[in-house]
Amino acid sequence: MSTRSAHKWIFPARFRAGTYGWKSSRLACQRLREAVSEIKKVAKKEPDLAAEGAVRLIEKLWPALEHVDSSSGALGSAVNKTLDQLLPVIINAPADANTRQKWLERLWHAIEDDGVDYLGPVGDRWGEVCGSVEAANQWAEELMPTLRSYWTNPNPGNYFHGATACLSCLLMTGRHEEMLDLLALDRIPFWHYRRYGVEALLAMGKKSEALQYAEASRGLNQPDSEIDHACEEILISSGLHGEAYRRYGLRAAQGNSYLARFRSVAKRYPMKDASAILTDLIATTPGEEGKWFATAKELELYDLALDLANRSPCDPKTLTRAARYYLDSSPEFALGSALTALRWLSEGWGYEVTHVDVMEAYDRAMDVATRLNRADVVTEQIRQLVEANDNGARQFVRQALRSRMPDCGNDNSPVT
């Protein structure tokens, strides 16, 4: 009996058709992570067996997840991450041509049956999954007539699920001119397809044309940030760092936070002064200066950080954490952070704020003030801050500080 047939996988039993119900998104995401871990563990010693397992899991994704509510986007992200990790396992497996062809047929059936395009990333890298120029050529020949007929059909709204698979195969085989001619048939520029044209032009050594082609891909509902990133990469690869930064660097900044956006730019332009990058990024978000507080703090630009936090709203909890962390190393900055936290709390800013958050900000301010021998001055500053007017947020803050400052205000009405 072969190793492949003897191996007992755990994940198939967890991905039977209809296994997951409408509210099973979290469980499904967990099972995907476990399945990937299982397959990657096998890949360390038996890459072909791991690739077989990856194909098997991909086949099961849509039948198993069909009924799950994916509106939050969490499941879609988990599937994309799963495919990002499994596709290299299949692509790099040292399988013979017959085995790989069977994998391709199974994966193609899964793509055809996929009801919500979960498996789009598989088609996007189809040329690589083919494993050889010969196989990619065969698939390109099979897919091109269908794609051409869809793109030349005068009726709008035609969609062919094998479009990117065809373009990926043409790119893999070096049939660049054919690909560009085929892309020219698509009447509406669509970046998801035209990015292959950019890759083809780059492979042909035509960087200037690739840049123009990418720019011409802009339009309604097209991802400008992705196009900016592609254009930026072309200029950087040409050694034109200054032009890349000026035209695309700030717009192409990506990340889940403002600090992550800064780091992405700084990483691509290590020759540029970090404070200059931050200044340029701040200018791109007028009215949101406070959100760059953490970045300025990270760069030890403490005066700038406090200035930003006072120019526009900044999360009070972030400010309080800074006050706690910098109590010893930079007490002036810690004091400014704590007072600014109280200011925004008094103006109603903050997510799920409680009395504990208010008292924490106050305690940090007074800790620093005591060390700096300014307790009386800071106490008066806080009193003036929370008694400035009678809005609901200030009433909330006054009630929270009643135990710390008994004579703070005279409002006894409950705040909800």
C-alpha positions in Angstrom: 0.0 0.0 0.0 1.4 3.5 -0.9 2.1 6.1 1.7 -0.5 8.4 0.0 -3.3 5.8 0.4 -2.1 4.8 3.9 -1.9 8.3 5.4 -4.9 9.2 7.6 -5.8 12.9 7.3 -7.7 14.5 10.1 -9.2 17.5 8.3 -11.5 15.7 5.7 -14.0 14.6 8.5 -14.3 18.3 9.5 -15.0 19.5 5.9 -17.8 17.3 4.8 -20.5 18.9 2.6 -22.9 21.0 4.7 -20.8 20.6 7.9 -21.0 24.3 8.9 -24.2 26.2 9.5 -25.1 29.8 9.2 -23.5 30.9 12.5 -20.4 28.7 12.2 -18.0 31.3 10.8 -15.6 31.3 13.8 -15.5 27.5 14.0 -14.9 27.2 10.3 -12.0 29.7 10.5 -10.5 27.7 13.3 -10.8 24.4 11.4 -9.1 26.0 8.4 -6.1 27.0 10.5 -5.9 23.5 11.9 -6.1 21.9 8.4 -3.3 24.2 7.1 -1.2 23.3 10.1 -1.7 19.6 9.5 -0.8 19.8 5.8 2.3 22.0 6.3 3.5 19.6 9.0 3.4 16.7 6.4 5.0 18.9 3.8 8.3 19.0 5.7 8.9 15.3 5.0 6.5 14.3 2.2 5.8 17.3 -0.2 3.8 15.2 -2.7 1.6 13.8 0.0 1.1 17.3 1.4 0.1 18.7 -2.0 -2.4 15.9 -2.3 -3.9 16.9 1.0 -4.0 20.6 -0.1 -5.9 19.7 -3.3 -8.3 17.6 -1.2 -9.0 20.5 1.2 -9.5 22.9 -1.6 -12.0 20.6 -3.2 -14.0 20.5 0.0 -14.0 24.2 0.8 -17.2 25.3 -1.0 -19.3 22.2 -0.2 -18.4 22.6 3.5 -18.7 26.4 3.8 -21.7 26.9 1.4 -24.2 27.7 4.2 -22.0 29.9 6.4 -22.8 33.6 6.8 -19.7 35.3 5.4 -21.0 38.9 5.5 -18.5 39.9 8.1 -15.6 39.1 5.8 -13.8 37.0 8.4 -14.4 33.7 6.6 -13.4 35.1 3.2 -10.1 36.4 4.7 -9.5 33.0 6.4 -10.1 31.2 3.1 -7.7 33.6 1.3 -5.1 33.1 3.9 -5.5 29.3 3.6 -5.0 29.4 -0.1 -2.0 31.7 0.2 -0.4 29.0 2.4 -1.5 26.0 0.4 -0.8 27.0 -3.2 3.0 27.1 -2.7 2.7 23.5 -1.3 1.0 22.4 -4.6 3.2 24.5 -6.9 6.5 23.3 -5.3 5.6 19.7 -5.0 7.9 17.4 -7.1 5.0 15.5 -8.6 5.2 13.8 -12.0 3.2 15.1 -15.0 0.3 12.6 -14.6 -0.2 13.3 -10.9 -0.2 17.0 -11.5 -2.6 16.7 -14.3 -5.0 14.9 -12.0 -4.6 17.6 -9.4 -5.4 20.2 -12.1 -8.6 18.5 -13.2 -9.8 18.1 -9.6 -9.0 21.8 -8.8 -10.7 22.9 -12.0 -13.9 21.0 -11.1 -13.8 22.7 -7.6 -13.5 26.1 -9.3 -16.4 25.4 -11.6 -18.6 24.3 -8.6 -17.5 27.2 -6.4 -20.6 29.4 -5.7 -19.0 32.6 -4.4 -15.5 32.5 -6.0 -13.7 31.4 -2.8 -11.2 29.8 -5.1 -10.4 32.8 -7.2 -6.8 32.9 -5.9 -6.3 29.4 -7.3 -7.2 30.6 -10.8 -5.0 33.7 -10.4 -1.9 31.4 -10.1 -3.1 28.7 -12.4 0.0 28.9 -14.7 2.2 28.2 -11.7 0.0 25.4 -10.5 0.4 23.8 -13.9 4.0 23.1 -13.0 5.4 23.2 -16.5 5.3 25.3 -19.7 3.8 22.4 -21.6 0.9 22.0 -19.2 0.3 25.7 -19.1 0.3 25.9 -22.9 -2.4 23.2 -23.0 -4.6 25.0 -20.6 -4.1 28.3 -22.3 -5.2 26.8 -25.7 -8.2 25.3 -24.0 -9.3 28.5 -22.2 -8.5 31.2 -24.8 -11.4 30.6 -27.2 -13.9 30.8 -24.4 -12.4 33.9 -22.9 -12.2 35.6 -26.4 -15.8 34.8 -27.1 -16.9 36.3 -23.7 -14.9 39.5 -24.3 -16.1 40.0 -27.8 -19.7 39.4 -27.0 -21.6 42.7 -27.4 -23.9 41.9 -24.5 -22.5 43.4 -21.2 -22.2 41.4 -18.0 -20.4 38.3 -19.3 -18.1 36.7 -16.8 -15.8 33.7 -17.3 -14.4 32.1 -14.2 -11.4 31.0 -16.1 -10.2 34.4 -17.2 -7.3 34.8 -14.8 -6.4 31.2 -15.2 -6.0 31.8 -18.9 -4.0 35.0 -18.4 -1.8 33.3 -15.8 -1.0 30.4 -18.2 -0.1 32.9 -21.0 2.2 34.7 -18.6 3.8 31.4 -17.5 4.5 30.4 -21.1 5.9 33.7 -22.2 3.1 34.4 -24.7 3.1 38.1 -23.8 2.0 39.6 -27.1 -1.0 37.2 -27.3 -2.0 38.1 -23.8 -1.9 41.8 -24.6 -3.9 41.3 -27.7 -6.4 39.3 -25.7 -6.7 41.9 -23.0 -7.3 44.6 -25.6 -10.6 42.8 -26.3 -12.0 43.6 -22.8 -14.0 46.8 -23.4 -13.9 47.9 -19.7 -10.4 48.2 -18.1 -10.4 45.8 -15.2 -7.3 45.9 -13.0 -7.7 42.3 -11.8 -7.0 41.2 -15.5 -4.8 44.0 -16.6 -2.2 43.4 -13.9 -1.2 40.4 -16.0 -0.6 42.8 -18.9 1.7 44.9 -16.6 3.6 41.7 -15.7 3.9 40.8 -19.4 5.3 44.2 -20.4 7.8 44.0 -17.5 8.9 40.5 -18.6 9.4 42.0 -22.1 11.7 44.7 -20.5 9.2 47.5 -21.3 9.0 49.3 -18.0 7.8 52.6 -19.4 5.0 50.9 -21.3 4.1 48.9 -18.2 3.8 52.1 -16.2 1.6 53.7 -18.8 -0.5 50.5 -19.0 -1.1 50.4 -15.3 -2.1 54.1 -15.2 -4.5 53.5 -18.1 -6.2 50.8 -15.9 -7.7 53.4 -13.5 -11.4 53.9 -13.6 -14.7 53.5 -11.7 -14.5 50.8 -9.0 -10.8 50.1 -9.8 -8.4 49.6 -6.8 -6.3 52.8 -7.0 -4.1 51.7 -4.1 -3.1 48.5 -5.8 -2.4 50.3 -9.1 -0.3 52.9 -7.1 1.7 50.1 -5.6 2.3 48.4 -9.0 3.5 51.7 -10.5 5.6 52.4 -7.5 7.3 49.1 -7.8 8.1 49.7 -11.4 9.8 53.0 -10.6 11.7 51.6 -7.7 13.0 48.7 -9.8 14.2 51.4 -12.3 16.1 53.1 -9.5 13.8 56.1 -9.6 13.1 56.3 -5.8 12.5 60.0 -5.7 9.9 59.9 -8.4 8.3 56.8 -6.9 8.0 58.4 -3.5 6.6 61.7 -5.0 4.1 60.1 -7.3 3.0 57.0 -5.4 4.8 56.4 -2.2 2.3 58.0 0.2 -0.8 56.9 -1.7 0.4 53.3 -1.8 1.0 53.2 2.0 -0.8 50.2 3.3 -1.5 48.8 6.8 -4.2 48.2 9.4 -3.1 51.2 11.4 -1.5 54.6 10.9 1.7 53.3 12.4 1.7 50.3 10.0 1.2 52.7 7.1 4.2 54.7 8.2 6.3 51.6 8.5 5.4 50.4 5.1 6.6 53.6 3.5 9.7 53.8 5.7 10.6 50.3 4.7 10.5 51.0 1.0 12.4 54.3 1.4 15.1 53.7 4.0 17.2 56.5 2.5 14.5 59.1 3.4 14.3 60.8 6.8 11.7 59.2 9.0 10.3 62.5 10.4 10.0 63.8 6.8 8.0 60.7 5.8 5.7 61.2 8.9 5.2 64.9 8.0 4.2 64.0 4.5 1.8 61.3 5.7 0.2 63.7 8.1 -0.5 66.1 5.3 -2.4 63.4 3.4 -5.0 63.1 6.2 -6.2 66.6 7.1 -8.5 66.5 10.2 -7.0 63.2 11.4 -3.8 64.4 12.9 -4.5 62.8 16.2 -4.3 59.4 14.7 -0.6 59.9 14.0 0.1 60.3 17.7 1.4 56.7 18.1 3.7 57.0 15.1 5.2 60.3 16.4 5.6 58.7 19.8 7.4 55.7 18.2 9.8 58.0 16.6 10.4 59.7 20.0 9.0 63.0 18.6 7.2 63.7 21.8 6.4 67.4 21.2 5.0 66.6 17.8 3.0 63.7 19.2 1.3 65.9 21.8 0.7 68.6 19.2 -1.0 66.1 16.9 -3.1 64.7 19.8 -4.4 68.1 20.6 -5.1 69.1 17.0 -7.8 66.4 16.4 -9.3 63.6 18.5 -7.0 60.9 19.7 -8.1 57.7 21.5 -8.0 58.5 25.2 -6.9 54.9 26.1 -3.9 55.2 23.8 -3.0 58.5 25.5 -3.4 57.0 29.0 -1.2 54.0 28.1 1.5 56.4 26.8 1.3 58.3 30.1 1.8 55.1 32.1 4.6 53.8 29.9 6.6 57.1 29.8 6.1 58.0 33.5 9.8 57.5 34.3 11.6 58.0 30.9 9.8 61.2 29.8 7.6 62.6 32.5 6.7 65.8 30.7 5.4 63.8 27.8 3.5 61.4 30.1 1.8 64.4 31.8 0.8 65.9 28.5 -0.6 62.6 27.4 -2.7 62.1 30.5 -4.1 65.7 30.4 -4.9 65.3 26.7 -6.7 62.0 27.5 -8.8 63.8 30.0 -9.5 66.5 27.5 -10.9 64.1 24.9 -12.8 62.2 27.5 -14.4 65.5 28.6 -15.4 66.1 25.0 -17.1 62.7 24.6 -14.4 60.8 22.7 -13.4 57.2 23.3 -14.8 53.7 22.7 -16.7 51.9 25.5 -15.3 54.3 28.1 -16.0 53.7 31.7 -15.3 55.5 35.0 -12.2 53.4 35.4 -10.7 54.9 32.2 -11.3 58.4 33.5 -9.8 57.6 36.9 -6.8 55.9 35.2 -6.1 59.1 33.2 -6.4 61.3 36.3 -4.2 59.0 38.4 -1.5 59.0 35.8 -1.6 62.8 35.5 -1.3 63.2 39.2 1.5 60.6 39.5 3.6 62.7 37.1 2.5 66.0 38.6 3.6 64.8 42.1 7.0 63.8 40.7 7.4 67.2 39.1 6.2 69.1 42.2 3.3 70.5 40.2 0.4 68.7 41.9 -1.5 71.9 42.8 -1.1 73.4 39.3 -2.2 70.2 37.5 -5.1 69.7 39.9 -6.4 73.2 38.9 -5.8 72.5 35.2 -8.0 69.4 35.5 -10.6 71.2 37.5 -10.9 73.9 34.8 -11.0 71.3 32.1 -13.9 69.3 33.5 -15.9 72.4 34.6 -15.5 74.3 31.4 -19.1 73.7 30.4 -22.0 71.4 31.2 -22.2 68.9 28.4 -23.0 65.2 29.1 -19.4 64.0 28.7 -18.1 66.5 31.3 -20.8 65.4 33.7 -19.7 61.8 33.1 -16.0 62.8 33.8 -17.0 64.8 36.9 -18.9 61.9 38.4 -16.0 59.5 37.7 -13.6 61.9 39.5 -15.9 62.5 42.5 -13.9 60.1 44.6 -10.6 61.7 43.6 -11.8 65.3 43.6 -14.7 65.6 46.0 -15.3 69.3 45.3 -15.2 68.9 41.5 -18.4 70.5 40.2 -21.8 70.4 41.8 -23.6 68.1 39.4 -25.5 65.3 41.1 -27.7 64.2 38.2 -27.2 60.7 36.9 -25.4 60.2 33.6 -26.3 57.3 31.4 
